Structure formats: structure tokens, C-alpha cells
Amino acid sequence: MAGRRARGKGPAAVLGVSPLRQARLSIPATLEQVCEDLDKRSKEGSSGVTPSMLSGWELGKHITSIRYRKTLADYYAQPPEVLFAHQDQQLTSASETPRLLVGHHDLRAAMTKVVHDAGEYLASWVPLTRPTPGCCSRRRWPNA
């Protein structure tokens, strides 16, 4: 039933397809047309988006990177939270919601939290025997 249009509700009313695909179908445009438009908008002349990439994102087979999320959100004039909801649901359980980290302070805080929370799962490892002299490093071993 994927890709089947609901009767009488216009081109955006599509049953069983992602919001990203619905946005494209509402224009209407083919995968190739969207990629050409994105290339024209790109400063470099090539957006890097291919029809197969776009199709994979629409189907939820691949996760769209932040760079391309912004590009597509601007193109379709819709927020990324709406366009990529189908992908984000696959990434998280019901109790988790993805959070966009903006700037190095947010990233550092998130990484620190991960390390702190992982502390209970980490174990230290100490070799039971000493390495042979000169095999590993210049580190001095106790009682050497």
C-alpha cells in the first residue's frame, strides 16, 4: 500500500509514506528533479545529493546527516523535526528523544555525561604478567 494516494485529499495525502516523500510528492517532483534543484541552489554547483540517496532517506533505509537535513528542510520549507520524524523514530526508543547539539559546549556536556554514565560499566584491566623488556613502552613497571 506504500505510495498509494488517498482519494480526494490532494497530492500530499499519501498513505504509508514518510513526511519527506510526502513533501516531494506535494510539489510534485521526481527524485531527479529535486536533486537538480538542490544542485542549482548549491554554491559549489553540486549538492552531493543523488536520487538513490534521497530515495533511501525517504524510505528510512538510511539516516540523513545534519548537513542534508538542513538542505532539505530549507528546500521543502518544513522543519527537520517533521521531515525526518520517520528516521528519528527508528533511532530512539519510546523513552528517548534525539537532541541536536549546537556548539562545542553542548557537545562537551553530552560527551561528559556519556563518560560519567558509562563509569559503572567500565572495568580496569591490569595485566597479570609483566611485558618483556622493550616490547611495549618505556613505562616503568612496579618492582622492576
C-alpha positions in Angstrom: 0.0 0.0 0.0 3.0 2.3 0.2 2.9 5.1 -2.3 -0.9 4.8 -2.8 -2.7 8.1 -2.8 -5.8 8.7 -0.7 -8.7 9.8 -2.8 -9.9 13.4 -2.7 -7.3 14.6 -0.3 -4.7 16.2 -2.7 -1.2 15.1 -3.6 0.2 15.4 -0.1 -2.3 12.9 1.4 -0.3 9.7 0.8 -0.8 6.6 2.8 2.1 4.7 4.3 4.9 7.1 3.1 7.4 9.3 5.1 6.9 13.0 5.6 10.0 13.5 3.4 8.4 11.7 0.5 5.1 13.4 1.1 6.9 16.8 0.8 8.4 15.8 -2.5 5.1 14.4 -3.9 3.2 17.6 -2.9 5.4 19.7 -5.2 5.1 17.3 -7.3 8.7 16.4 -8.3 10.7 13.4 -9.2 13.8 12.3 -7.2 15.9 13.6 -10.2 14.2 17.0 -10.3 14.8 17.6 -6.5 18.5 16.7 -6.9 18.8 19.0 -9.9 17.1 21.8 -7.9 19.4 21.2 -4.9 22.5 21.3 -7.2 21.3 24.6 -8.6 21.0 26.1 -5.1 24.4 24.8 -4.0 27.3 27.3 -4.0 29.6 24.6 -5.3 27.2 23.7 -8.1 26.7 20.2 -6.7 24.8 19.5 -3.5 26.1 15.9 -3.3 22.5 14.5 -3.1 21.8 11.7 -5.6 18.4 10.3 -6.4 19.3 7.0 -4.7 20.4 8.8 -1.5 17.1 10.8 -1.5 15.1 7.6 -2.0 16.9 5.8 0.8 16.2 8.8 3.2 12.6 8.8 2.1 12.2 5.1 2.8 14.0 5.3 6.1 16.8 2.9 4.9 19.4 5.5 5.7 19.7 8.3 8.2 20.1 11.8 6.8 23.1 13.7 8.2 22.6 17.2 9.8 24.0 18.9 6.7 21.5 17.3 4.3 18.7 17.7 6.8 19.2 21.4 6.8 19.4 21.5 3.0 16.2 19.5 2.5 14.4 21.4 5.3 15.2 24.7 3.5 14.2 23.3 0.2 10.8 22.0 1.3 10.3 24.9 3.8 9.5 22.5 6.6 11.2 21.9 9.9 13.6 18.9 10.1 11.6 17.5 13.1 8.7 17.0 10.7 10.5 15.9 7.6 12.7 13.3 9.4 10.4 12.1 12.1 10.3 8.6 10.5 14.1 8.3 10.8 14.3 9.6 14.3 11.7 7.1 15.5 13.9 4.3 14.3 16.9 5.7 16.2 15.3 6.0 19.6 13.2 4.0 22.0 9.9 5.5 23.4 11.8 6.9 26.4 14.5 8.7 24.4 14.3 11.7 22.1 17.1 12.9 19.9 18.7 16.2 20.8 20.5 18.4 18.3 23.8 19.6 19.8 24.7 23.1 18.8 28.2 24.2 19.6 31.2 22.7 21.4 29.7 23.4 24.8 26.7 21.2 24.2 28.9 18.5 22.6 31.3 18.6 25.6 28.5 18.3 28.1 26.9 15.4 26.2 30.2 13.6 25.9 30.9 14.1 29.6 27.5 12.7 30.5 28.2 9.6 28.4 31.5 9.0 30.1 30.0 9.6 33.5 27.1 7.3 32.9 29.4 4.6 31.4 31.6 4.6 34.5 29.6 1.8 36.2 30.0 -0.4 33.1 33.8 0.1 32.7 36.3 -2.1 34.3 40.0 -1.5 34.7 42.4 -4.1 33.2 45.7 -4.9 34.7 48.0 -7.5 33.1 48.8 -10.4 35.3 52.3 -10.7 33.9 54.9 -8.1 33.1 55.7 -7.5 29.5 59.1 -8.5 28.3 61.6 -5.6 28.4 61.4 -3.3 25.4 58.3 -4.9 23.9 55.6 -2.3 24.8 56.7 1.1 26.0 59.1 2.9 28.2 56.6 2.8 31.1 58.2 1.6 34.3 56.6 -1.3 36.0 56.5 -1.6 39.8 59.2 -3.7 41.3 61.1 -3.8 38.0 
